Amino acid sequence: MFLDYEDHETLENIRNNKKVSIGELKQFYDNAFSEALDDTNRHDIDDLDKILVERFTKGVIKLTASNIWLKYNTAVTVNNEEGIIDYGQGGKLYKKYKNIISNFIRSELIGLHSLGD
């Protein structure tokens, strides 16, 4: 999310926002990319054309955002104890990831033979 420096309410609450470093974003992205490869039974995406690579990457970005959301959006009660976490946005992003990435799953038939033999 980009900050609107003319929105005074946003600026008053800026200290409440979690800052995520570029290095941490890269780590989340790399982990999400590996997870997407695992979910699709792939070693790489070299066989995909440019448009499909962009679509696959959009799925990885959704997974990255979902994982970051789930890491940093924990509820804290008045007594500074962990409360109920709202998975709403993280769950929505994950569902979008699954919808995109399901189109890239590779399958392989192994060991088919006749039962009558």
Number of C-alpha atoms within 10 A of each C-alpha: 3 4 9 10 9 8 9 10 10 14 13 9 9 12 9 9 9 9 9 10 9 9 9 11 14 12 13 20 21 14 16 22 20 15 14 24 20 13 15 16 14 15 9 13 13 9 8 13 9 10 9 14 14 12 16 22 20 16 25 27 19 22 28 24 21 24 19 17 18 16 10 12 14 14 13 12 10 8 7 8 9 11 12 10 11 13 14 12 14 21 16 13 21 21 16 16 23 17 11 17 21 14 12 18 13 11 9 6 5 6 5 6 7 5 5 4 4
